[in-house]
Amino acid sequence: MRTGPAASPLVLTLRSTLVALDPETGAHRWNLRLPMQVRRAFPVEGALLLVLAEPGTKGAIALVELASGMVIRRIELDFDPSGAALRDGDRLYVASESGVVCVTTDCQLVWAGGIRAVQRVAPR
């Protein structure tokens, strides 16, 4: 039997619901219903950094504590984060055709900007 601090839960994403299970026993730890679907999840120290959105709507980035399932912090986005999401060290970059943001892994906004959609140019 394991002693010491409890292991981080196994977290399943089911559209807009997170379900946390004990990785050793499968016992249910917590559920969290979010207002939008989880597009991407990035594990960070003691938490999950989530990119949230519904198709065609503005999205959000949320930080959820693994031990409790509580939302620690949330940033509303002015765009649908349907494009790329990249974690680089302590930064997360989330982009779409109309915007890009950079946040820290503890969900603090570093910068945000607009980008123009790239138009396809036919070769000559």
SULLINBEL-V867106 format. One record per backbone hydrogen bond with DSSP energy under -1.0 kcal/mol. NH is the residue of the N-H (numbers start at 0). CO is the residue of the C=O. E is the energy in kcal/mol with one decimal. If there is no record, write none. Layout:
BEGIN
nh:NH co:CO e:E
nh:NH co:CO e:E
END
This chain:
BEGIN
nh:9 co:20 e:-3.1
nh:11 co:18 e:-3.1
nh:13 co:16 e:-3.2
nh:16 co:13 e:-1.5
nh:17 co:31 e:-2.9
nh:18 co:11 e:-2.3
nh:19 co:29 e:-3.1
nh:20 co:9 e:-2.9
nh:21 co:26 e:-2.9
nh:25 co:21 e:-2.4
nh:28 co:19 e:-3.1
nh:29 co:19 e:-1.1
nh:31 co:17 e:-2.3
nh:33 co:15 e:-3.6
nh:37 co:14 e:-2.9
nh:38 co:50 e:-3.4
nh:39 co:50 e:-1.4
nh:41 co:48 e:-2.5
nh:43 co:46 e:-2.5
nh:46 co:43 e:-2.3
nh:47 co:63 e:-2.3
nh:48 co:41 e:-3.0
nh:49 co:61 e:-3.4
nh:50 co:39 e:-2.6
nh:51 co:59 e:-3.2
nh:52 co:36 e:-2.2
nh:56 co:53 e:-2.2
nh:58 co:78 e:-1.9
nh:59 co:51 e:-2.1
nh:60 co:74 e:-2.4
nh:61 co:49 e:-2.1
nh:62 co:72 e:-2.7
nh:63 co:47 e:-2.7
nh:64 co:69 e:-2.7
nh:65 co:45 e:-2.3
nh:68 co:64 e:-2.4
nh:71 co:62 e:-3.0
nh:72 co:62 e:-1.1
nh:74 co:60 e:-3.0
nh:76 co:58 e:-2.9
nh:81 co:79 e:-2.6
nh:82 co:94 e:-1.2
nh:85 co:92 e:-2.6
nh:87 co:90 e:-2.8
nh:90 co:87 e:-1.3
nh:91 co:102 e:-2.9
nh:92 co:85 e:-3.0
nh:93 co:100 e:-2.1
nh:94 co:83 e:-2.9
nh:95 co:98 e:-2.2
nh:99 co:112 e:-2.5
nh:100 co:93 e:-2.4
nh:101 co:110 e:-2.7
nh:102 co:91 e:-2.5
nh:103 co:107 e:-2.4
nh:104 co:89 e:-1.5
nh:106 co:103 e:-2.1
nh:109 co:101 e:-3.0
nh:110 co:101 e:-1.5
nh:112 co:99 e:-2.7
END
